[in-house]
Amino acid sequence: MKYVNIDLYVRKKLFNTKNNNLENNNEKIMRNIYDYINDNKITRIGKLTKIDEGIIKFKNQTEGVIEKIQLKDNKKYYYNIEKIISKKSNKHNICFVNLRDNDYNCLCFNYNSKETRDTVLILNDLNSNDDCIKCIDEKHKYKIGDILMQIFIEYVKNNKDTEHITSIELQDNSMKKCYNIGIKLKYLRTIISGEPYYAKYGFRPCEKKAYEIYRYNRKLHKENRLLENKVVDKIFENIKDMNNKKPYLLYTNKYKKYILQKNLIDIKLFINKIIEKSEDKRASTNIDIETKKNSCELLSYAILPLYKALGYKDYVDSNEVSFGDRWELKIR
């Protein structure tokens, strides 16, 4: 029996992916499918059981497959997966889904079956929240996105269905979500750790030029993390011209004195101070939501100028066109 994500299956079958318009010859099929789904109160996840005369029927299945895995930290984690297997192609789609609410995809990837001789697996999404995974040890503290990536890589390496896969590819558009403000991890992680987010799992840029930039930046991080206080202050003073004045006021009230008291500023430590302010959940500190949001916005404005001021190379060409977003992890 094959798992099917009903919403994705219906969209794939009925809609033209180029313009998202319903194809005329599929109107009758669409009515049949949704009438059947609504009449039988079928949930989003189901098993494809029959295709006959344009009518697609599903068996109700409220959950994916809950499995358990042990990682190098010797802790065991639960995760939940859905398998979506097309009947007319060799493409397999798998999603790690929320343990409580199966309408939320935590991580999705796809690959072609062994018969195609395609050995590359594509990671599409990573959107973690508290219920994407659970540790059996309830007292154990861990970063959900970090553990989810480890589980995913172990799954691909050790699953029989993916034994022909030799590499994993992804588009690195990773962001640190901070009160609905996206901060590019490509810049943030390089300043803090010397390399972008996915590099910590062994991913490297596919393009030669991007790989050279990655190596240059990693070496630079070991040599220099300091900027003169006047350089840092000028970067934040430029923020006062932004439409929203609150992040600039936060800088002048909370950080400017700290900057000007020191000749050289360790940018990694300084950025961590701002992040801690935005993430502080201690009742004793009494930091209001507005201050946390302004801390996020302050960092989002300043991160790229700080990155460049430190001497890191950006992944853009002479025409300011971005490149180097495609990364790969060789697993065999």
C-alpha positions in Angstrom: 0.0 0.0 0.0 1.4 3.4 -0.9 1.2 6.6 1.1 -0.2 9.7 -0.6 -0.3 13.3 0.5 -3.7 14.1 -0.8 -3.3 17.8 -1.3 0.0 17.5 -3.1 -1.3 14.5 -5.2 -4.4 16.4 -6.3 -2.5 19.6 -7.2 0.1 17.6 -9.2 -2.6 15.7 -11.1 -4.9 18.6 -11.8 -2.9 21.8 -12.1 -0.6 23.1 -14.7 2.5 23.8 -12.6 3.7 26.5 -15.0 0.8 28.9 -14.5 -1.2 27.2 -11.7 -4.4 27.2 -13.8 -6.7 24.2 -13.8 -6.6 22.3 -17.0 -10.1 22.0 -18.6 -10.0 18.3 -19.2 -9.5 17.7 -15.4 -12.6 19.5 -14.1 -14.7 16.3 -13.9 -11.9 14.4 -12.1 -11.5 17.3 -9.6 -15.2 17.2 -8.7 -15.1 13.5 -8.3 -12.0 13.6 -6.0 -13.2 16.4 -3.7 -16.7 15.0 -3.5 -15.3 11.7 -2.4 -12.9 13.4 0.1 -15.6 15.5 1.6 -18.3 12.8 1.7 -16.0 10.4 3.6 -14.3 13.1 5.8 -10.9 12.0 4.6 -7.9 13.7 6.2 -4.9 15.1 4.4 -2.8 11.9 4.5 -4.1 8.8 2.9 -3.3 5.6 0.9 -4.0 5.5 -2.8 -6.2 2.4 -3.4 -7.9 2.8 -6.8 -7.8 4.7 -10.0 -10.8 3.9 -12.2 -12.5 5.9 -14.9 -11.2 9.2 -13.6 -12.2 8.6 -10.0 -9.4 8.5 -7.4 -10.4 6.9 -4.1 -8.5 7.1 -0.8 -8.5 5.2 2.4 -8.4 7.4 5.5 -5.1 7.5 7.4 -4.7 10.1 10.0 -1.0 9.7 10.7 2.2 8.9 8.9 4.7 6.3 10.2 6.2 7.2 13.5 9.8 5.8 13.8 12.6 6.0 16.4 16.3 6.7 15.8 19.4 7.0 18.0 22.1 9.6 17.2 25.7 10.1 18.2 24.6 11.9 21.4 23.3 8.5 22.5 19.8 9.9 22.8 16.7 8.4 21.1 14.3 10.6 19.1 10.9 10.1 17.6 10.0 11.4 14.2 7.1 11.1 11.8 7.3 10.5 8.1 4.9 10.4 5.1 5.8 8.7 1.9 4.4 9.9 -1.4 5.1 7.6 -4.3 3.9 8.5 -7.8 2.4 5.6 -9.7 3.4 7.0 -13.1 7.0 7.9 -12.4 10.0 6.8 -10.4 10.1 9.8 -8.1 9.7 9.3 -4.4 8.7 12.2 -2.1 9.2 11.9 1.7 8.2 14.4 4.4 9.0 14.5 8.1 5.8 15.8 9.5 4.7 17.3 12.8 4.1 14.6 15.5 0.8 16.3 16.6 -0.5 18.1 13.5 0.1 16.3 10.2 -0.8 19.4 8.2 2.7 20.8 9.0 5.7 19.5 7.1 9.0 19.8 9.0 11.4 18.6 6.3 10.7 17.3 2.8 13.0 15.6 0.1 12.7 13.7 -3.1 14.7 11.2 -5.1 14.3 8.9 -8.1 14.3 5.1 -7.7 17.3 2.9 -8.3 16.2 1.9 -11.8 16.7 5.5 -13.1 20.4 5.5 -12.1 19.9 8.9 -10.6 22.0 9.0 -7.4 21.2 12.6 -6.2 18.6 13.3 -3.5 17.1 16.8 -3.3 16.3 18.4 0.1 13.5 20.8 -0.5 12.4 22.2 2.9 13.5 22.5 6.4 10.9 24.2 8.6 11.2 22.9 12.2 9.0 23.6 15.2 8.7 22.1 18.7 6.7 19.1 17.5 8.8 18.0 14.6 10.7 15.6 16.8 10.7 14.5 20.4 13.5 13.1 22.5 12.7 10.1 24.7 14.7 11.8 27.5 12.3 14.7 28.3 15.0 16.6 30.2 17.5 16.6 27.4 17.9 20.0 25.7 18.6 20.1 22.0 18.1 22.3 18.9 15.2 20.9 16.9 16.5 21.9 13.4 20.0 20.5 14.2 18.6 17.1 15.4 16.2 17.0 12.5 19.0 17.4 10.0 21.0 14.7 11.7 18.0 12.3 11.6 17.4 13.1 7.9 21.1 12.4 7.0 21.1 9.1 9.0 17.8 8.1 7.4 19.2 8.6 3.9 22.5 6.8 4.7 20.8 3.7 6.3 17.5 3.3 4.5 17.3 0.5 2.0 15.2 2.6 -0.4 18.0 5.2 -0.6 21.0 2.9 -0.7 21.7 4.0 -4.3 21.9 7.7 -3.3 25.5 9.0 -3.3 24.9 12.7 -2.6 22.3 15.2 -1.2 21.8 18.6 -2.7 19.9 21.6 -1.5 19.4 25.3 -2.2 20.8 27.2 0.8 18.2 29.9 1.4 18.4 29.3 5.2 17.2 32.1 7.5 17.2 32.7 11.2 13.6 33.4 11.9 13.3 36.2 14.5 9.8 37.5 15.1 8.9 37.2 11.4 12.2 38.8 10.4 14.5 36.7 8.3 18.2 37.0 8.9 20.4 35.3 6.3 22.3 32.5 8.0 24.9 32.7 5.2 26.1 35.9 6.7 25.2 35.3 10.4 26.8 31.9 10.7 29.9 32.9 8.8 30.6 35.7 11.2 29.8 33.5 14.3 31.2 30.1 13.2 33.2 30.8 10.0 30.9 28.9 7.6 27.2 28.9 6.5 24.6 26.9 8.3 24.6 23.6 6.2 28.4 23.4 6.2 28.2 22.2 9.8 26.7 19.0 8.4 29.3 18.5 5.8 27.6 20.3 2.9 29.9 22.2 0.5 29.2 24.5 -2.5 28.7 22.7 -5.8 30.2 25.5 -7.9 34.0 25.8 -7.9 34.0 29.6 -7.5 31.6 29.4 -4.5 33.7 26.7 -2.9 36.8 29.0 -3.2 34.8 31.8 -1.4 33.7 29.3 1.3 37.3 28.3 1.9 38.6 31.9 1.9 35.9 33.0 4.5 36.6 30.0 6.7 40.3 30.8 6.8 39.6 34.5 7.5 37.4 33.7 10.4 40.3 32.1 12.2 42.4 35.2 11.6 40.2 38.1 12.3 36.9 38.8 14.2 37.7 42.4 15.3 36.6 45.8 13.9 37.5 49.3 15.1 34.7 50.9 17.2 34.3 53.8 14.7 33.7 51.3 11.8 31.0 49.5 13.8 29.4 52.7 15.0 29.2 54.1 11.5 27.4 50.9 10.3 24.8 51.3 12.9 24.5 55.1 12.5 23.5 54.4 8.9 20.5 52.6 10.2 18.9 55.9 11.4 17.9 56.6 7.7 15.7 53.5 7.7 11.9 54.1 7.8 11.5 52.3 11.1 13.5 54.4 13.7 13.0 52.0 16.6 16.0 49.7 15.9 18.3 52.7 15.6 16.9 54.1 19.0 17.6 50.7 20.5 21.2 50.9 19.3 21.8 54.4 20.7 20.1 53.5 24.0 21.5 50.0 24.6 24.7 49.4 22.5 26.4 52.7 21.4 28.1 53.3 24.7 29.3 49.7 24.8 30.8 50.2 21.3 32.5 53.5 21.9 34.1 52.4 25.2 36.2 49.8 23.4 38.8 50.4 20.6 38.3 47.0 19.0 35.0 45.1 18.9 34.7 41.4 18.7 31.8 41.2 16.3 31.0 37.6 17.1 30.5 38.5 20.8 28.6 41.7 19.9 26.2 39.9 17.6 25.6 37.2 20.2 24.6 40.0 22.7 21.9 41.2 20.3 20.7 37.7 19.6 20.5 37.0 23.4 18.4 40.1 23.8 16.0 38.9 21.1 15.7 35.4 22.5 15.7 36.1 26.2 12.7 34.3 27.8 13.7 34.8 31.5 11.0 36.4 33.5 13.6 38.1 35.7 15.0 40.2 32.8 11.5 41.6 31.9 12.5 42.3 28.2 9.3 43.3 26.4 8.3 41.9 23.0 8.8 45.2 21.2 12.5 45.3 22.3 13.0 41.8 21.1 11.5 42.6 17.7 13.7 45.7 17.4 16.7 43.7 18.3 15.9 41.3 15.4 15.4 44.2 13.0 18.6 45.9 14.1 20.6 42.8 13.4 18.9 42.2 10.0 19.9 45.7 8.9 23.5 45.4 10.1 24.5 41.8 9.3 25.6 42.3 5.7 27.6 45.5 6.3 29.3 43.9 9.3 30.1 40.8 7.2 31.7 42.9 4.4 33.5 45.2 6.9 35.2 42.1 8.4 36.5 41.3 4.9 34.3 38.2 4.1 33.6 37.7 0.4 30.0 37.6 -0.7 28.6 35.1 -3.1 27.8 37.6 -5.9 29.5 38.2 -9.2 30.7 41.6 -10.7 27.1 42.4 -11.6 25.9 41.8 -8.1 24.1 38.6 -9.2 23.9 36.1 -6.5 25.4 32.6 -7.0 26.6 29.6 -4.9 23.2 28.7 -3.3 23.5 25.1 -4.4 25.3 22.9 -1.9 25.9 19.2 -1.7 26.8 16.5 0.8 28.6 13.4 -0.5 27.4 10.4 1.6 29.1 7.5 -0.2 
